[in-house]
């Protein structure tokens, strides 16, 4: 099977958006995970459908819980897993600010309030 050619100019907007989404997840993970050697607390891993934070330990009243965020590029959704909650956010947002607002709202609804994204995630640009 031959892969299709990708025109850089047409793909660059998509690439930049995916990069911002990944940077947001990385920043969130970096705030919640203790510092590790080589700044690994910020790293995302690839998986079959995109990128994942892997389980992020979150201290709750019940002890440690795991938050897992999957940037699913096949289904165009951010999948959020925390306790018994399974949420998703559509990646087709009007801009990064809209996406960031939805991520922060979901995270805050889980009772996780330590995360305040950088200003670049609130810009009204694609």
trRosetta pair geometry for C-beta under 8 A, 3 or more apart (Angstrom, degrees):
i j d omega theta_ij theta_ji phi_ij phi_ji
6 10 7.6 -136 -179 71 69 102
6 11 5.0 33 169 -46 110 150
7 10 4.2 56 83 19 110 111
7 11 6.3 156 79 -10 55 94
8 11 5.9 -69 -138 47 26 103
8 12 5.9 44 163 -49 67 100
9 12 6.0 -35 -142 3 25 117
10 13 7.7 -60 176 22 34 100
11 14 5.4 -64 -162 46 56 113
11 15 5.6 57 143 -27 84 106
12 15 5.4 -53 -142 38 33 114
12 16 6.2 35 158 -21 66 105
13 16 5.9 -54 -147 36 28 111
13 17 6.5 28 153 -18 62 107
13 126 6.5 14 -167 123 105 120
14 17 5.8 -57 -150 36 30 111
14 18 6.3 28 155 -16 66 106
15 18 5.9 -56 -147 38 30 109
15 19 6.2 33 153 -23 64 108
16 19 5.5 -53 -148 34 31 116
16 20 6.6 31 154 -18 64 103
16 126 7.8 86 94 126 115 73
17 20 5.8 -54 -151 35 32 109
17 21 6.5 33 151 -18 65 105
17 96 7.3 -158 -135 -72 73 93
17 126 6.3 -36 -83 170 111 79
18 21 5.6 -53 -148 37 34 113
18 22 6.2 32 153 -17 66 107
18 71 7.7 116 -155 161 82 137
18 73 7.1 22 -123 -103 126 120
19 22 5.8 -56 -147 39 30 110
19 23 6.2 32 153 -21 65 107
20 23 5.5 -52 -143 36 32 113
20 24 6.4 38 155 -23 64 101
20 96 5.0 -65 144 -111 147 133
20 120 7.7 -136 -134 137 105 103
20 121 7.1 153 -177 -109 101 74
21 24 5.8 -53 -154 30 30 113
21 25 6.8 26 151 -13 63 104
21 71 5.8 127 133 -131 118 133
21 78 7.2 -149 -169 -74 118 118
21 91 6.7 -2 -103 -136 158 105
21 96 7.7 -140 -64 -123 64 91
21 99 6.5 -72 -102 156 90 155
22 25 5.8 -55 -151 38 35 109
22 26 6.1 36 151 -20 67 109
22 44 5.9 -104 -161 8 98 159
22 51 5.7 32 -115 68 106 166
22 71 6.2 -77 -87 -7 73 171
23 26 5.4 -54 -143 39 32 115
23 27 6.2 36 155 -22 65 104
23 121 7.8 -154 101 -79 103 105
24 27 5.8 -53 -148 34 29 111
24 28 6.5 30 153 -19 63 105
24 96 7.7 180 -51 -166 133 103
24 99 7.3 -178 10 119 171 111
24 100 6.1 -140 -127 -100 141 87
24 103 6.4 114 150 52 132 170
24 117 6.3 -8 -137 -124 89 131
24 121 5.4 108 -99 -119 105 133
25 28 5.6 -54 -149 36 32 113
25 29 6.3 32 153 -18 66 106
25 44 6.2 61 102 -87 120 127
25 51 7.2 148 73 113 153 118
25 53 5.7 -136 169 -63 108 108
25 69 5.3 -162 -139 110 114 139
25 71 6.2 -112 -27 -45 157 117
25 78 7.8 -168 -75 -137 120 122
26 29 5.7 -53 -146 38 30 111
26 30 6.2 34 153 -22 64 108
26 42 4.7 47 180 -176 98 81
26 43 7.2 17 -129 -94 103 9
26 44 5.7 -85 -79 -35 92 102
26 53 7.9 -175 -87 -104 43 93
27 30 5.6 -54 -146 36 30 115
27 31 6.6 32 155 -21 63 103
27 42 7.4 18 -79 -134 34 98
27 115 7.8 112 123 -153 88 104
27 117 6.2 88 108 -126 143 76
27 118 6.5 -115 -137 -4 157 101
27 121 7.6 -125 44 -42 155 143
28 31 6.0 -56 -155 31 31 110
28 32 6.7 9 157 -5 64 113
28 53 7.5 -63 86 -98 103 149
28 56 7.9 -50 126 -99 91 173
28 69 7.2 54 86 -3 139 160
28 103 7.4 -110 -64 156 148 127
28 107 7.0 -134 -144 -94 131 154
28 115 5.2 16 -128 -132 79 144
28 117 7.6 -28 -67 -83 83 91
29 32 6.2 -73 -148 45 30 100
29 33 5.6 3 169 -1 73 120
29 41 6.3 -176 135 162 89 67
29 42 6.3 136 86 -126 105 34
29 43 7.9 -92 107 54 147 36
29 44 7.4 161 6 -76 156 74
29 53 4.7 -171 -82 -145 128 118
29 56 5.6 -133 -126 -97 78 131
29 69 7.6 -128 -62 36 100 124
30 33 6.6 -59 -119 45 23 95
30 39 7.9 -4 -119 -172 114 88
30 41 5.1 105 -120 117 58 99
30 42 4.2 14 -75 -88 113 83
31 114 5.6 171 151 123 114 102
31 115 5.0 137 82 -101 156 78
32 56 5.1 55 100 170 134 124
32 57 7.4 178 148 72 101 54
32 58 6.2 -34 -165 -90 128 82
32 67 7.1 -33 148 48 168 133
32 112 7.3 -11 -99 -163 128 128
32 114 6.4 130 -88 77 74 130
32 115 7.1 -28 -49 -65 98 107
33 36 7.0 -27 140 -19 113 112
33 41 3.9 -173 94 -147 116 104
33 56 5.9 -100 -59 -142 99 89
33 57 7.1 99 -107 39 73 84
34 41 6.8 -148 83 -92 31 141
35 39 7.7 -43 -153 -108 80 51
35 41 6.0 -96 -119 -7 31 142
36 39 7.1 104 71 -144 76 7
36 40 4.2 -60 94 53 130 99
36 41 4.9 144 13 -41 101 86
37 40 6.4 21 72 -1 59 115
39 42 5.4 -13 158 20 94 114
39 43 7.6 120 116 -37 73 89
40 43 5.1 -38 -156 6 57 122
44 51 4.5 27 153 180 133 116
44 52 6.5 149 -168 69 86 30
44 53 6.1 -55 -116 -89 79 49
44 71 7.6 1 -163 16 147 123
45 51 6.9 148 77 -157 37 66
45 52 5.3 -29 66 65 89 85
45 53 7.8 104 20 -149 85 6
45 54 5.7 60 13 -43 127 107
46 50 7.4 -130 -146 137 66 25
46 51 6.0 -48 -103 -100 50 64
46 52 7.7 92 -162 18 8 81
47 50 6.7 0 59 61 81 48
47 51 7.1 133 19 -121 80 15
47 52 4.9 31 -8 -7 126 122
47 70 7.0 -51 48 -137 138 108
49 70 7.2 46 78 168 113 118
49 72 4.6 -3 132 -140 126 79
49 73 6.3 175 161 41 67 67
49 74 4.4 -81 -146 8 97 117
49 75 7.0 8 -175 3 136 90
50 70 6.7 113 69 172 111 79
50 71 4.6 -124 138 100 134 73
50 72 5.1 -170 12 -118 135 23
50 73 3.9 139 -91 -3 111 90
50 74 6.9 -135 -36 -5 98 76
51 70 7.4 167 90 -156 44 52
51 71 4.4 6 59 50 90 114
51 73 7.8 62 2 -26 78 108
52 68 6.9 -5 -169 -175 107 92
52 69 6.9 162 -152 88 59 53
52 70 4.7 -15 -102 -107 91 75
52 71 7.2 -154 -72 21 42 71
53 56 5.5 -19 135 -43 128 111
53 67 7.6 -10 88 111 141 84
53 68 6.4 -173 65 -149 96 48
53 69 4.5 49 4 49 122 92
53 70 7.8 -114 14 -67 74 44
54 68 6.8 -71 156 -126 17 91
55 66 3.9 -34 -156 -155 109 123
55 67 7.3 122 -159 59 55 37
55 68 5.3 -38 -93 -77 55 99
56 66 6.7 125 55 -160 44 62
56 67 4.4 -34 63 66 104 91
56 68 6.9 169 10 -79 79 43
56 69 7.5 10 -4 2 126 95
57 64 5.1 -28 -158 -159 102 116
57 65 7.6 130 -156 69 52 37
57 66 6.5 -37 -94 -99 47 63
58 64 7.0 130 65 -157 40 61
58 65 5.0 -34 67 68 95 87
58 66 7.2 150 16 -108 89 13
58 67 5.1 60 -23 -17 129 110
58 82 7.5 -1 31 -138 149 112
58 110 7.9 9 140 136 168 124
58 112 5.8 -62 -145 -97 139 118
59 63 7.7 -79 -144 174 61 27
59 64 6.3 -38 -97 -96 52 62
59 65 8.0 144 -112 21 6 79
60 63 6.7 -3 62 58 78 30
60 64 7.4 124 22 -122 81 13
60 65 4.9 24 1 -4 129 119
60 111 6.9 78 -122 96 102 135
62 65 6.8 63 72 -55 106 106
65 82 6.6 62 142 -165 124 81
65 83 5.8 -25 -157 -67 136 80
66 81 7.7 -4 111 111 92 99
66 82 7.5 -155 97 -121 49 57
67 80 7.6 -23 -167 -165 88 85
67 81 7.2 152 -159 84 41 60
67 82 4.8 0 -110 -94 76 103
67 107 7.9 48 -152 -125 149 87
67 110 7.1 94 -104 146 118 163
67 112 6.9 13 -70 -56 154 158
68 80 7.6 150 82 -158 55 40
68 81 4.3 -9 59 59 101 110
68 82 7.5 -178 24 -65 64 59
69 78 6.5 -12 -168 -176 94 100
69 79 7.2 154 -158 81 43 56
69 80 5.7 -6 -107 -105 75 69
69 81 7.7 -159 -70 26 35 73
70 78 7.1 156 80 -162 50 50
70 79 4.2 -7 58 56 104 105
70 81 7.6 38 -4 -5 103 107
71 78 5.7 -20 -105 -108 60 78
71 91 7.7 83 -159 -89 82 128
72 75 4.6 2 127 44 125 99
72 76 7.2 -54 100 7 82 13
72 77 5.0 -1 61 64 114 75
72 78 7.1 173 20 -98 80 22
72 79 5.5 54 -18 -13 122 108
73 76 6.9 30 -156 -82 35 50
73 91 7.8 16 -112 -16 53 171
76 90 6.7 19 126 -161 94 68
76 91 4.4 -122 -178 42 72 114
76 92 6.0 30 159 -32 130 92
77 88 4.4 1 176 -175 128 118
77 89 6.5 146 -163 70 73 40
77 90 5.9 -44 -105 -105 78 39
77 91 6.0 -130 -81 -18 22 90
78 88 6.4 156 78 -157 51 61
78 89 4.4 -5 51 54 106 97
78 91 6.4 120 -28 -72 80 84
78 99 7.9 111 -13 -163 139 103
78 103 6.9 -28 107 -93 164 101
79 86 7.5 -19 -168 -168 93 79
79 87 7.6 152 -160 86 47 48
79 88 5.2 -22 -102 -101 59 91
80 85 7.3 -18 114 119 95 105
80 86 7.6 154 83 -159 60 33
80 87 4.4 -14 61 67 109 95
80 88 6.8 -176 16 -82 79 36
80 89 7.2 50 -17 -9 114 96
80 106 5.6 131 32 150 175 144
81 85 7.1 165 -149 89 37 67
81 86 5.9 3 -105 -108 75 67
81 87 8.0 -170 -70 29 35 67
82 85 5.1 -5 66 56 77 110
82 110 4.9 3 109 -131 161 138
82 112 7.9 -114 -132 -20 156 127
83 110 7.6 168 9 -146 109 100
85 110 6.9 -135 44 -100 154 99
87 106 5.6 -176 108 -143 156 130
89 99 7.0 115 144 -146 133 73
89 102 4.9 134 -135 129 133 131
89 103 6.5 -89 -2 -72 169 69
89 106 6.8 -113 -52 -27 120 146
90 93 6.9 142 97 -57 84 73
91 99 7.4 26 -140 -114 50 126
93 96 7.5 114 91 -86 129 21
93 98 4.2 -177 -179 92 119 116
93 99 4.3 -164 23 -58 162 86
93 102 7.3 -146 -98 8 137 135
94 98 5.1 83 46 -7 85 154
94 126 7.8 -95 157 -86 45 92
95 98 5.3 106 57 6 67 100
95 99 7.4 -130 105 1 40 90
95 123 7.5 -114 164 104 123 63
95 124 5.4 47 130 -157 169 49
95 125 6.0 129 -149 74 118 16
95 126 5.5 -99 -113 -77 72 55
96 99 5.5 -56 -150 40 39 113
96 100 5.9 41 153 -22 71 107
96 120 7.9 -25 117 143 150 67
96 121 5.8 -119 148 -153 113 52
96 122 7.7 -106 108 -67 93 11
96 123 6.3 28 64 62 118 79
96 125 6.8 1 17 71 107 64
96 126 7.3 140 -22 -137 82 25
97 100 5.7 -55 -143 38 29 111
97 101 6.2 34 156 -23 64 105
97 121 7.2 128 -95 145 49 53
97 122 4.9 61 -115 -157 94 45
97 123 6.3 -145 -53 70 102 27
97 124 5.4 -27 -1 -87 142 58
98 101 5.8 -52 -148 32 28 113
98 102 6.7 24 155 -15 61 106
99 102 5.9 -61 -154 37 30 109
99 103 6.4 28 152 -18 67 107
100 103 5.7 -55 -146 37 32 110
100 104 6.1 29 158 -16 67 108
100 117 5.5 -109 -159 54 122 167
100 121 4.2 128 -97 155 146 104
100 122 6.0 -106 80 -78 153 60
101 104 6.0 -58 -145 40 27 108
101 105 6.2 30 155 -22 63 109
101 122 8.0 88 -55 -116 85 82
102 105 5.6 -52 -145 35 30 114
102 106 6.5 29 156 -17 64 104
103 106 6.0 -57 -152 36 30 108
103 107 6.2 26 154 -16 66 110
104 107 5.7 -56 -143 40 31 111
104 108 6.0 31 157 -18 66 109
104 115 6.9 -150 -120 103 81 108
104 117 6.6 -102 -71 -6 119 114
105 108 5.9 -57 -145 39 26 110
105 109 6.3 30 154 -23 62 106
106 109 5.6 -55 -150 33 31 114
106 110 6.8 30 151 -19 63 102
107 110 5.8 -56 -159 32 34 112
107 112 4.8 -74 176 75 85 111
107 115 5.8 -28 136 49 154 137
108 111 7.7 63 -180 -65 37 13
108 112 6.9 -105 -88 67 29 61
108 113 6.0 59 -122 -95 78 74
112 115 6.5 29 135 3 100 110
117 121 4.1 -61 155 59 135 144
117 122 6.9 143 96 -38 115 92
118 121 5.8 102 66 2 69 99
119 122 5.8 -71 -159 40 46 106
119 123 7.3 67 147 -48 72 85
120 123 5.9 -24 -159 -11 43 116
